[in-house]
Amino acid sequence: MMIAYTQTHVVMPTKKVGDLVNIEVDMLGKYVEKVTTSILEGTDSGSENDGRQSYIEKVVRRVLEKKALQQ
């Protein structure tokens, strides 16, 4: 439930279930995408790259394994 101020200052209360809405990604999401992309494309030469790359690879492996189990 939105607070009263928000309800009077946004269009969300006028939307019905199934209506299309535009949801903007916050700055943290954009940062994560940028860092992840640079690591996976090999354009990140930072000193912490090995640790981040290892972490991303583990996450990707877990997701792929989970998806394989669901099929």
mmCIF file of the N, C-alpha and C atoms, coordinates in Angstrom:
data_MODEL
# 
_entry.id   MODEL 
# 
loop_
_atom_site.group_PDB 
_atom_site.id 
_atom_site.type_symbol 
_atom_site.label_atom_id 
_atom_site.label_alt_id 
_atom_site.label_comp_id 
_atom_site.label_asym_id 
_atom_site.label_entity_id 
_atom_site.label_seq_id 
_atom_site.pdbx_PDB_ins_code 
_atom_site.Cartn_x 
_atom_site.Cartn_y 
_atom_site.Cartn_z 
_atom_site.occupancy 
_atom_site.B_iso_or_equiv 
_atom_site.pdbx_formal_charge 
_atom_site.auth_seq_id 
_atom_site.auth_comp_id 
_atom_site.auth_asym_id 
_atom_site.auth_atom_id 
_atom_site.pdbx_PDB_model_num 
ATOM 1   N N  . MET A 1 1  ? 0.842  -1.181  0.000   1.00 0.00 ? 1  MET A N  1 
ATOM 2   C CA . MET A 1 1  ? 0.000  0.000   0.000   1.00 0.00 ? 1  MET A CA 1 
ATOM 3   C C  . MET A 1 1  ? 0.884  1.240   0.000   1.00 0.00 ? 1  MET A C  1 
ATOM 4   N N  . MET A 1 2  ? 0.608  2.148   -0.927  1.00 0.00 ? 2  MET A N  1 
ATOM 5   C CA . MET A 1 2  ? 1.391  3.389   -0.994  1.00 0.00 ? 2  MET A CA 1 
ATOM 6   C C  . MET A 1 2  ? 0.894  4.389   0.042   1.00 0.00 ? 2  MET A C  1 
ATOM 7   N N  . ILE A 1 3  ? 1.818  5.221   0.509   1.00 0.00 ? 3  ILE A N  1 
ATOM 8   C CA . ILE A 1 3  ? 1.409  6.266   1.440   1.00 0.00 ? 3  ILE A CA 1 
ATOM 9   C C  . ILE A 1 3  ? 0.569  7.302   0.694   1.00 0.00 ? 3  ILE A C  1 
ATOM 10  N N  . ALA A 1 4  ? -0.227 8.046   1.395   1.00 0.00 ? 4  ALA A N  1 
ATOM 11  C CA . ALA A 1 4  ? -1.178 8.985   0.786   1.00 0.00 ? 4  ALA A CA 1 
ATOM 12  C C  . ALA A 1 4  ? -0.495 9.973   -0.157  1.00 0.00 ? 4  ALA A C  1 
ATOM 13  N N  . TYR A 1 5  ? 0.642  10.526  0.244   1.00 0.00 ? 5  TYR A N  1 
ATOM 14  C CA . TYR A 1 5  ? 1.338  11.493  -0.607  1.00 0.00 ? 5  TYR A CA 1 
ATOM 15  C C  . TYR A 1 5  ? 1.701  10.870  -1.941  1.00 0.00 ? 5  TYR A C  1 
ATOM 16  N N  . THR A 1 6  ? 2.247  9.659   -1.898  1.00 0.00 ? 6  THR A N  1 
ATOM 17  C CA . THR A 1 6  ? 2.653  8.980   -3.123  1.00 0.00 ? 6  THR A CA 1 
ATOM 18  C C  . THR A 1 6  ? 1.443  8.712   -4.005  1.00 0.00 ? 6  THR A C  1 
ATOM 19  N N  . GLN A 1 7  ? 0.334  8.296   -3.417  1.00 0.00 ? 7  GLN A N  1 
ATOM 20  C CA . GLN A 1 7  ? -0.863 8.010   -4.195  1.00 0.00 ? 7  GLN A CA 1 
ATOM 21  C C  . GLN A 1 7  ? -1.374 9.238   -4.935  1.00 0.00 ? 7  GLN A C  1 
ATOM 22  N N  . THR A 1 8  ? -1.194 10.406  -4.362  1.00 0.00 ? 8  THR A N  1 
ATOM 23  C CA . THR A 1 8  ? -1.696 11.617  -5.017  1.00 0.00 ? 8  THR A CA 1 
ATOM 24  C C  . THR A 1 8  ? -0.702 12.219  -5.996  1.00 0.00 ? 8  THR A C  1 
ATOM 25  N N  . HIS A 1 9  ? 0.539  11.731  -6.011  1.00 0.00 ? 9  HIS A N  1 
ATOM 26  C CA . HIS A 1 9  ? 1.563  12.322  -6.867  1.00 0.00 ? 9  HIS A CA 1 
ATOM 27  C C  . HIS A 1 9  ? 2.127  11.384  -7.931  1.00 0.00 ? 9  HIS A C  1 
ATOM 28  N N  . VAL A 1 10 ? 1.594  10.183  -8.051  1.00 0.00 ? 10 VAL A N  1 
ATOM 29  C CA . VAL A 1 10 ? 2.038  9.246   -9.082  1.00 0.00 ? 10 VAL A CA 1 
ATOM 30  C C  . VAL A 1 10 ? 0.824  8.662   -9.791  1.00 0.00 ? 10 VAL A C  1 
ATOM 31  N N  . VAL A 1 11 ? 1.063  8.024   -10.930 1.00 0.00 ? 11 VAL A N  1 
ATOM 32  C CA . VAL A 1 11 ? -0.044 7.470   -11.702 1.00 0.00 ? 11 VAL A CA 1 
ATOM 33  C C  . VAL A 1 11 ? -0.350 6.012   -11.346 1.00 0.00 ? 11 VAL A C  1 
ATOM 34  N N  . MET A 1 12 ? 0.436  5.402   -10.484 1.00 0.00 ? 12 MET A N  1 
ATOM 35  C CA . MET A 1 12 ? 0.237  3.985   -10.160 1.00 0.00 ? 12 MET A CA 1 
ATOM 36  C C  . MET A 1 12 ? -1.184 3.657   -9.698  1.00 0.00 ? 12 MET A C  1 
ATOM 37  N N  . PRO A 1 13 ? -1.810 4.495   -8.869  1.00 0.00 ? 13 PRO A N  1 
ATOM 38  C CA . PRO A 1 13 ? -3.163 4.138   -8.432  1.00 0.00 ? 13 PRO A CA 1 
ATOM 39  C C  . PRO A 1 13 ? -4.171 4.069   -9.585  1.00 0.00 ? 13 PRO A C  1 
ATOM 40  N N  . THR A 1 14 ? -3.858 4.690   -10.716 1.00 0.00 ? 14 THR A N  1 
ATOM 41  C CA . THR A 1 14 ? -4.779 4.654   -11.846 1.00 0.00 ? 14 THR A CA 1 
ATOM 42  C C  . THR A 1 14 ? -4.572 3.422   -12.716 1.00 0.00 ? 14 THR A C  1 
ATOM 43  N N  . LYS A 1 15 ? -3.522 2.667   -12.459 1.00 0.00 ? 15 LYS A N  1 
ATOM 44  C CA . LYS A 1 15 ? -3.212 1.476   -13.252 1.00 0.00 ? 15 LYS A CA 1 
ATOM 45  C C  . LYS A 1 15 ? -4.019 0.279   -12.757 1.00 0.00 ? 15 LYS A C  1 
ATOM 46  N N  . LYS A 1 16 ? -4.365 -0.587  -13.705 1.00 0.00 ? 16 LYS A N  1 
ATOM 47  C CA . LYS A 1 16 ? -5.075 -1.818  -13.370 1.00 0.00 ? 16 LYS A CA 1 
ATOM 48  C C  . LYS A 1 16 ? -4.109 -2.994  -13.544 1.00 0.00 ? 16 LYS A C  1 
ATOM 49  N N  . VAL A 1 17 ? -4.421 -4.117  -12.942 1.00 0.00 ? 17 VAL A N  1 
ATOM 50  C CA . VAL A 1 17 ? -3.612 -5.316  -13.094 1.00 0.00 ? 17 VAL A CA 1 
ATOM 51  C C  . VAL A 1 17 ? -3.532 -5.640  -14.582 1.00 0.00 ? 17 VAL A C  1 
ATOM 52  N N  . GLY A 1 18 ? -2.319 -5.839  -15.069 1.00 0.00 ? 18 GLY A N  1 
ATOM 53  C CA . GLY A 1 18 ? -2.109 -6.147  -16.484 1.00 0.00 ? 18 GLY A CA 1 
ATOM 54  C C  . GLY A 1 18 ? -1.706 -4.951  -17.316 1.00 0.00 ? 18 GLY A C  1 
ATOM 55  N N  . ASP A 1 19 ? -1.889 -3.716  -16.801 1.00 0.00 ? 19 ASP A N  1 
ATOM 56  C CA . ASP A 1 19 ? -1.452 -2.528  -17.532 1.00 0.00 ? 19 ASP A CA 1 
ATOM 57  C C  . ASP A 1 19 ? 0.067  -2.505  -17.604 1.00 0.00 ? 19 ASP A C  1 
ATOM 58  N N  . LEU A 1 20 ? 0.586  -2.003  -18.718 1.00 0.00 ? 20 LEU A N  1 
ATOM 59  C CA . LEU A 1 20 ? 2.031  -1.872  -18.858 1.00 0.00 ? 20 LEU A CA 1 
ATOM 60  C C  . LEU A 1 20 ? 2.515  -0.653  -18.093 1.00 0.00 ? 20 LEU A C  1 
ATOM 61  N N  . VAL A 1 21 ? 3.651  -0.796  -17.436 1.00 0.00 ? 21 VAL A N  1 
ATOM 62  C CA . VAL A 1 21 ? 4.276  0.311   -16.718 1.00 0.00 ? 21 VAL A CA 1 
ATOM 63  C C  . VAL A 1 21 ? 5.762  0.308   -17.025 1.00 0.00 ? 21 VAL A C  1 
ATOM 64  N N  . ASN A 1 22 ? 6.394  1.441   -16.889 1.00 0.00 ? 22 ASN A N  1 
ATOM 65  C CA . ASN A 1 22 ? 7.830  1.563   -17.080 1.00 0.00 ? 22 ASN A CA 1 
ATOM 66  C C  . ASN A 1 22 ? 8.482  1.638   -15.704 1.00 0.00 ? 22 ASN A C  1 
ATOM 67  N N  . ILE A 1 23 ? 9.345  0.691   -15.418 1.00 0.00 ? 23 ILE A N  1 
ATOM 68  C CA . ILE A 1 23 ? 10.047 0.683   -14.136 1.00 0.00 ? 23 ILE A CA 1 
ATOM 69  C C  . ILE A 1 23 ? 11.519 0.933   -14.425 1.00 0.00 ? 23 ILE A C  1 
ATOM 70  N N  . GLU A 1 24 ? 12.048 2.003   -13.875 1.00 0.00 ? 24 GLU A N  1 
ATOM 71  C CA . GLU A 1 24 ? 13.446 2.347   -14.125 1.00 0.00 ? 24 GLU A CA 1 
ATOM 72  C C  . GLU A 1 24 ? 14.354 1.615   -13.151 1.00 0.00 ? 24 GLU A C  1 
ATOM 73  N N  . VAL A 1 25 ? 15.486 1.193   -13.660 1.00 0.00 ? 25 VAL A N  1 
ATOM 74  C CA . VAL A 1 25 ? 16.479 0.504   -12.842 1.00 0.00 ? 25 VAL A CA 1 
ATOM 75  C C  . VAL A 1 25 ? 17.230 1.547   -12.023 1.00 0.00 ? 25 VAL A C  1 
ATOM 76  N N  . ASP A 1 26 ? 17.464 1.236   -10.780 1.00 0.00 ? 26 ASP A N  1 
ATOM 77  C CA . ASP A 1 26 ? 18.190 2.187   -9.940  1.00 0.00 ? 26 ASP A CA 1 
ATOM 78  C C  . ASP A 1 26 ? 19.679 2.194   -10.271 1.00 0.00 ? 26 ASP A C  1 
ATOM 79  N N  . MET A 1 27 ? 20.382 3.115   -9.684  1.00 0.00 ? 27 MET A N  1 
ATOM 80  C CA . MET A 1 27 ? 21.806 3.290   -9.974  1.00 0.00 ? 27 MET A CA 1 
ATOM 81  C C  . MET A 1 27 ? 22.619 2.053   -9.599  1.00 0.00 ? 27 MET A C  1 
ATOM 82  N N  . LEU A 1 28 ? 22.258 1.372   -8.533  1.00 0.00 ? 28 LEU A N  1 
ATOM 83  C CA . LEU A 1 28 ? 23.003 0.179   -8.133  1.00 0.00 ? 28 LEU A CA 1 
ATOM 84  C C  . LEU A 1 28 ? 22.907 -0.891  -9.210  1.00 0.00 ? 28 LEU A C  1 
ATOM 85  N N  . GLY A 1 29 ? 21.718 -1.079  -9.767  1.00 0.00 ? 29 GLY A N  1 
ATOM 86  C CA . GLY A 1 29 ? 21.537 -2.058  -10.836 1.00 0.00 ? 29 GLY A CA 1 
ATOM 87  C C  . GLY A 1 29 ? 22.380 -1.720  -12.050 1.00 0.00 ? 29 GLY A C  1 
ATOM 88  N N  . LYS A 1 30 ? 22.419 -0.440  -12.407 1.00 0.00 ? 30 LYS A N  1 
ATOM 89  C CA . LYS A 1 30 ? 23.227 -0.006  -13.550 1.00 0.00 ? 30 LYS A CA 1 
ATOM 90  C C  . LYS A 1 30 ? 24.710 -0.239  -13.281 1.00 0.00 ? 30 LYS A C  1 
ATOM 91  N N  . TYR A 1 31 ? 25.143 0.012   -12.054 1.00 0.00 ? 31 TYR A N  1 
ATOM 92  C CA . TYR A 1 31 ? 26.544 -0.208  -11.698 1.00 0.00 ? 31 TYR A CA 1 
ATOM 93  C C  . TYR A 1 31 ? 26.895 -1.695  -11.775 1.00 0.00 ? 31 TYR A C  1 
ATOM 94  N N  . VAL A 1 32 ? 26.026 -2.540  -11.218 1.00 0.00 ? 32 VAL A N  1 
ATOM 95  C CA . VAL A 1 32 ? 26.274 -3.983  -11.248 1.00 0.00 ? 32 VAL A CA 1 
ATOM 96  C C  . VAL A 1 32 ? 26.348 -4.470  -12.687 1.00 0.00 ? 32 VAL A C  1 
ATOM 97  N N  . GLU A 1 33 ? 25.457 -3.991  -13.534 1.00 0.00 ? 33 GLU A N  1 
ATOM 98  C CA . GLU A 1 33 ? 25.485 -4.391  -14.939 1.00 0.00 ? 33 GLU A CA 1 
ATOM 99  C C  . GLU A 1 33 ? 26.789 -3.974  -15.609 1.00 0.00 ? 33 GLU A C  1 
ATOM 100 N N  . LYS A 1 34 ? 27.220 -2.745  -15.345 1.00 0.00 ? 34 LYS A N  1 
ATOM 101 C CA . LYS A 1 34 ? 28.448 -2.239  -15.965 1.00 0.00 ? 34 LYS A CA 1 
ATOM 102 C C  . LYS A 1 34 ? 29.667 -3.051  -15.519 1.00 0.00 ? 34 LYS A C  1 
ATOM 103 N N  . VAL A 1 35 ? 29.778 -3.300  -14.228 1.00 0.00 ? 35 VAL A N  1 
ATOM 104 C CA . VAL A 1 35 ? 30.919 -4.043  -13.697 1.00 0.00 ? 35 VAL A CA 1 
ATOM 105 C C  . VAL A 1 35 ? 30.902 -5.484  -14.202 1.00 0.00 ? 35 VAL A C  1 
ATOM 106 N N  . THR A 1 36 ? 29.730 -6.113  -14.139 1.00 0.00 ? 36 THR A N  1 
ATOM 107 C CA . THR A 1 36 ? 29.613 -7.500  -14.587 1.00 0.00 ? 36 THR A CA 1 
ATOM 108 C C  . THR A 1 36 ? 29.953 -7.634  -16.056 1.00 0.00 ? 36 THR A C  1 
ATOM 109 N N  . THR A 1 37 ? 29.436 -6.737  -16.868 1.00 0.00 ? 37 THR A N  1 
ATOM 110 C CA . THR A 1 37 ? 29.712 -6.779  -18.300 1.00 0.00 ? 37 THR A CA 1 
ATOM 111 C C  . THR A 1 37 ? 31.194 -6.605  -18.575 1.00 0.00 ? 37 THR A C  1 
ATOM 112 N N  . SER A 1 38 ? 31.827 -5.656  -17.905 1.00 0.00 ? 38 SER A N  1 
ATOM 113 C CA . SER A 1 38 ? 33.256 -5.421  -18.155 1.00 0.00 ? 38 SER A CA 1 
ATOM 114 C C  . SER A 1 38 ? 34.094 -6.627  -17.747 1.00 0.00 ? 38 SER A C  1 
ATOM 115 N N  . ILE A 1 39 ? 33.708 -7.303  -16.668 1.00 0.00 ? 39 ILE A N  1 
ATOM 116 C CA . ILE A 1 39 ? 34.453 -8.489  -16.240 1.00 0.00 ? 39 ILE A CA 1 
ATOM 117 C C  . ILE A 1 39 ? 34.270 -9.613  -17.240 1.00 0.00 ? 39 ILE A C  1 
ATOM 118 N N  . LEU A 1 40 ? 33.011 -9.866  -17.631 1.00 0.00 ? 40 LEU A N  1 
ATOM 119 C CA . LEU A 1 40 ? 32.738 -10.980 -18.538 1.00 0.00 ? 40 LEU A CA 1 
ATOM 120 C C  . LEU A 1 40 ? 33.309 -10.744 -19.933 1.00 0.00 ? 40 LEU A C  1 
ATOM 121 N N  . GLU A 1 41 ? 33.413 -9.493  -20.345 1.00 0.00 ? 41 GLU A N  1 
ATOM 122 C CA . GLU A 1 41 ? 33.982 -9.184  -21.656 1.00 0.00 ? 41 GLU A CA 1 
ATOM 123 C C  . GLU A 1 41 ? 35.496 -9.050  -21.607 1.00 0.00 ? 41 GLU A C  1 
ATOM 124 N N  . GLY A 1 42 ? 36.064 -9.109  -20.402 1.00 0.00 ? 42 GLY A N  1 
ATOM 125 C CA . GLY A 1 42 ? 37.511 -9.031  -20.265 1.00 0.00 ? 42 GLY A CA 1 
ATOM 126 C C  . GLY A 1 42 ? 38.078 -7.626  -20.378 1.00 0.00 ? 42 GLY A C  1 
ATOM 127 N N  . THR A 1 43 ? 37.244 -6.613  -20.195 1.00 0.00 ? 43 THR A N  1 
ATOM 128 C CA . THR A 1 43 ? 37.737 -5.239  -20.298 1.00 0.00 ? 43 THR A CA 1 
ATOM 129 C C  . THR A 1 43 ? 38.020 -4.617  -18.939 1.00 0.00 ? 43 THR A C  1 
ATOM 130 N N  . ASP A 1 44 ? 37.833 -5.377  -17.855 1.00 0.00 ? 44 ASP A N  1 
ATOM 131 C CA . ASP A 1 44 ? 38.107 -4.873  -16.509 1.00 0.00 ? 44 ASP A CA 1 
ATOM 132 C C  . ASP A 1 44 ? 39.495 -5.336  -16.096 1.00 0.00 ? 44 ASP A C  1 
ATOM 133 N N  . SER A 1 45 ? 40.380 -4.382  -15.858 1.00 0.00 ? 45 SER A N  1 
ATOM 134 C CA . SER A 1 45 ? 41.745 -4.759  -15.476 1.00 0.00 ? 45 SER A CA 1 
ATOM 135 C C  . SER A 1 45 ? 42.035 -4.387  -14.028 1.00 0.00 ? 45 SER A C  1 
ATOM 136 N N  . GLY A 1 46 ? 40.979 -4.207  -13.230 1.00 0.00 ? 46 GLY A N  1 
ATOM 137 C CA . GLY A 1 46 ? 41.165 -3.834  -11.834 1.00 0.00 ? 46 GLY A CA 1 
ATOM 138 C C  . GLY A 1 46 ? 41.834 -4.933  -11.028 1.00 0.00 ? 46 GLY A C  1 
ATOM 139 N N  . SER A 1 47 ? 42.451 -4.556  -9.915  1.00 0.00 ? 47 SER A N  1 
ATOM 140 C CA . SER A 1 47 ? 43.169 -5.529  -9.091  1.00 0.00 ? 47 SER A CA 1 
ATOM 141 C C  . SER A 1 47 ? 42.223 -6.517  -8.418  1.00 0.00 ? 47 SER A C  1 
ATOM 142 N N  . GLU A 1 48 ? 40.945 -6.159  -8.265  1.00 0.00 ? 48 GLU A N  1 
ATOM 143 C CA . GLU A 1 48 ? 39.974 -7.047  -7.629  1.00 0.00 ? 48 GLU A CA 1 
ATOM 144 C C  . GLU A 1 48 ? 39.263 -7.931  -8.645  1.00 0.00 ? 48 GLU A C  1 
ATOM 145 N N  . ASN A 1 49 ? 39.650 -7.848  -9.904  1.00 0.00 ? 49 ASN A N  1 
ATOM 146 C CA . ASN A 1 49 ? 38.955 -8.554  -10.965 1.00 0.00 ? 49 ASN A CA 1 
ATOM 147 C C  . ASN A 1 49 ? 38.888 -10.051 -10.733 1.00 0.00 ? 49 ASN A C  1 
ATOM 148 N N  . ASP A 1 50 ? 39.969 -10.685 -10.300 1.00 0.00 ? 50 ASP A N  1 
ATOM 149 C CA . ASP A 1 50 ? 39.981 -12.142 -10.128 1.00 0.00 ? 50 ASP A CA 1 
ATOM 150 C C  . ASP A 1 50 ? 38.902 -12.595 -9.150  1.00 0.00 ? 50 ASP A C  1 
ATOM 151 N N  . GLY A 1 51 ? 38.771 -11.907 -8.039  1.00 0.00 ? 51 GLY A N  1 
ATOM 152 C CA . GLY A 1 51 ? 37.752 -12.265 -7.048  1.00 0.00 ? 51 GLY A CA 1 
ATOM 153 C C  . GLY A 1 51 ? 36.351 -12.055 -7.572  1.00 0.00 ? 51 GLY A C  1 
ATOM 154 N N  . ARG A 1 52 ? 36.120 -10.944 -8.243  1.00 0.00 ? 52 ARG A N  1 
ATOM 155 C CA . ARG A 1 52 ? 34.781 -10.668 -8.785  1.00 0.00 ? 52 ARG A CA 1 
ATOM 156 C C  . ARG A 1 52 ? 34.445 -11.644 -9.892  1.00 0.00 ? 52 ARG A C  1 
ATOM 157 N N  . GLN A 1 53 ? 35.414 -11.926 -10.745 1.00 0.00 ? 53 GLN A N  1 
ATOM 158 C CA . GLN A 1 53 ? 35.165 -12.846 -11.852 1.00 0.00 ? 53 GLN A CA 1 
ATOM 159 C C  . GLN A 1 53 ? 34.839 -14.235 -11.309 1.00 0.00 ? 53 GLN A C  1 
ATOM 160 N N  . SER A 1 54 ? 35.578 -14.666 -10.315 1.00 0.00 ? 54 SER A N  1 
ATOM 161 C CA . SER A 1 54 ? 35.332 -15.970 -9.702  1.00 0.00 ? 54 SER A CA 1 
ATOM 162 C C  . SER A 1 54 ? 33.926 -16.016 -9.115  1.00 0.00 ? 54 SER A C  1 
ATOM 163 N N  . TYR A 1 55 ? 33.516 -14.962 -8.445  1.00 0.00 ? 55 TYR A N  1 
ATOM 164 C CA . TYR A 1 55 ? 32.185 -14.903 -7.845  1.00 0.00 ? 55 TYR A CA 1 
ATOM 165 C C  . TYR A 1 55 ? 31.105 -14.951 -8.924  1.00 0.00 ? 55 TYR A C  1 
ATOM 166 N N  . ILE A 1 56 ? 31.268 -14.170 -9.977  1.00 0.00 ? 56 ILE A N  1 
ATOM 167 C CA . ILE A 1 56 ? 30.292 -14.147 -11.066 1.00 0.00 ? 56 ILE A CA 1 
ATOM 168 C C  . ILE A 1 56 ? 30.195 -15.521 -11.722 1.00 0.00 ? 56 ILE A C  1 
ATOM 169 N N  . GLU A 1 57 ? 31.340 -16.159 -11.934 1.00 0.00 ? 57 GLU A N  1 
ATOM 170 C CA . GLU A 1 57 ? 31.331 -17.492 -12.538 1.00 0.00 ? 57 GLU A CA 1 
ATOM 171 C C  . GLU A 1 57 ? 30.581 -18.491 -11.665 1.00 0.00 ? 57 GLU A C  1 
ATOM 172 N N  . LYS A 1 58 ? 30.750 -18.402 -10.344 1.00 0.00 ? 58 LYS A N  1 
ATOM 173 C CA . LYS A 1 58 ? 30.035 -19.292 -9.436  1.00 0.00 ? 58 LYS A CA 1 
ATOM 174 C C  . LYS A 1 58 ? 28.529 -19.057 -9.518  1.00 0.00 ? 58 LYS A C  1 
ATOM 175 N N  . VAL A 1 59 ? 28.132 -17.806 -9.560  1.00 0.00 ? 59 VAL A N  1 
ATOM 176 C CA . VAL A 1 59 ? 26.707 -17.476 -9.647  1.00 0.00 ? 59 VAL A CA 1 
ATOM 177 C C  . VAL A 1 59 ? 26.123 -17.986 -10.957 1.00 0.00 ? 59 VAL A C  1 
ATOM 178 N N  . VAL A 1 60 ? 26.817 -17.751 -12.061 1.00 0.00 ? 60 VAL A N  1 
ATOM 179 C CA . VAL A 1 60 ? 26.342 -18.208 -13.363 1.00 0.00 ? 60 VAL A CA 1 
ATOM 180 C C  . VAL A 1 60 ? 26.226 -19.729 -13.380 1.00 0.00 ? 60 VAL A C  1 
ATOM 181 N N  . ARG A 1 61 ? 27.221 -20.402 -12.845 1.00 0.00 ? 61 ARG A N  1 
ATOM 182 C CA . ARG A 1 61 ? 27.206 -21.877 -12.802 1.00 0.00 ? 61 ARG A CA 1 
ATOM 183 C C  . ARG A 1 61 ? 26.002 -22.372 -11.994 1.00 0.00 ? 61 ARG A C  1 
ATOM 184 N N  . ARG A 1 62 ? 25.746 -21.755 -10.830 1.00 0.00 ? 62 ARG A N  1 
ATOM 185 C CA . ARG A 1 62 ? 24.601 -22.154 -9.999  1.00 0.00 ? 62 ARG A CA 1 
ATOM 186 C C  . ARG A 1 62 ? 23.285 -21.962 -10.732 1.00 0.00 ? 62 ARG A C  1 
ATOM 187 N N  . VAL A 1 63 ? 23.132 -20.825 -11.408 1.00 0.00 ? 63 VAL A N  1 
ATOM 188 C CA . VAL A 1 63 ? 21.900 -20.543 -12.151 1.00 0.00 ? 63 VAL A CA 1 
ATOM 189 C C  . VAL A 1 63 ? 21.704 -21.542 -13.275 1.00 0.00 ? 63 VAL A C  1 
ATOM 190 N N  . LEU A 1 64 ? 22.765 -21.815 -14.021 1.00 0.00 ? 64 LEU A N  1 
ATOM 191 C CA . LEU A 1 64 ? 22.659 -22.766 -15.129 1.00 0.00 ? 64 LEU A CA 1 
ATOM 192 C C  . LEU A 1 64 ? 22.328 -24.163 -14.612 1.00 0.00 ? 64 LEU A C  1 
ATOM 193 N N  . GLU A 1 65 ? 22.945 -24.577 -13.509 1.00 0.00 ? 65 GLU A N  1 
ATOM 194 C CA . GLU A 1 65 ? 22.647 -25.888 -12.942 1.00 0.00 ? 65 GLU A CA 1 
ATOM 195 C C  . GLU A 1 65 ? 21.203 -25.963 -12.478 1.00 0.00 ? 65 GLU A C  1 
ATOM 196 N N  . LYS A 1 66 ? 20.731 -24.901 -11.848 1.00 0.00 ? 66 LYS A N  1 
ATOM 197 C CA . LYS A 1 66 ? 19.343 -24.855 -11.380 1.00 0.00 ? 66 LYS A CA 1 
ATOM 198 C C  . LYS A 1 66 ? 18.382 -24.938 -12.558 1.00 0.00 ? 66 LYS A C  1 
ATOM 199 N N  . LYS A 1 67 ? 18.657 -24.189 -13.607 1.00 0.00 ? 67 LYS A N  1 
ATOM 200 C CA . LYS A 1 67 ? 17.786 -24.212 -14.791 1.00 0.00 ? 67 LYS A CA 1 
ATOM 201 C C  . LYS A 1 67 ? 17.790 -25.588 -15.453 1.00 0.00 ? 67 LYS A C  1 
ATOM 202 N N  . ALA A 1 68 ? 18.944 -26.244 -15.464 1.00 0.00 ? 68 ALA A N  1 
ATOM 203 C CA . ALA A 1 68 ? 19.033 -27.576 -16.063 1.00 0.00 ? 68 ALA A CA 1 
ATOM 204 C C  . ALA A 1 68 ? 18.194 -28.570 -15.270 1.00 0.00 ? 68 ALA A C  1 
ATOM 205 N N  . LEU A 1 69 ? 18.165 -28.401 -13.962 1.00 0.00 ? 69 LEU A N  1 
ATOM 206 C CA . LEU A 1 69 ? 17.380 -29.295 -13.112 1.00 0.00 ? 69 LEU A CA 1 
ATOM 207 C C  . LEU A 1 69 ? 15.881 -29.072 -13.314 1.00 0.00 ? 69 LEU A C  1 
ATOM 208 N N  . GLN A 1 70 ? 15.491 -27.863 -13.691 1.00 0.00 ? 70 GLN A N  1 
ATOM 209 C CA . GLN A 1 70 ? 14.082 -27.536 -13.854 1.00 0.00 ? 70 GLN A CA 1 
ATOM 210 C C  . GLN A 1 70 ? 13.528 -27.997 -15.188 1.00 0.00 ? 70 GLN A C  1 
ATOM 211 N N  . GLN A 1 71 ? 14.371 -28.299 -16.144 1.00 0.00 ? 71 GLN A N  1 
ATOM 212 C CA . GLN A 1 71 ? 13.890 -28.656 -17.483 1.00 0.00 ? 71 GLN A CA 1 
ATOM 213 C C  . GLN A 1 71 ? 13.479 -30.087 -17.580 1.00 0.00 ? 71 GLN A C  1 
# 
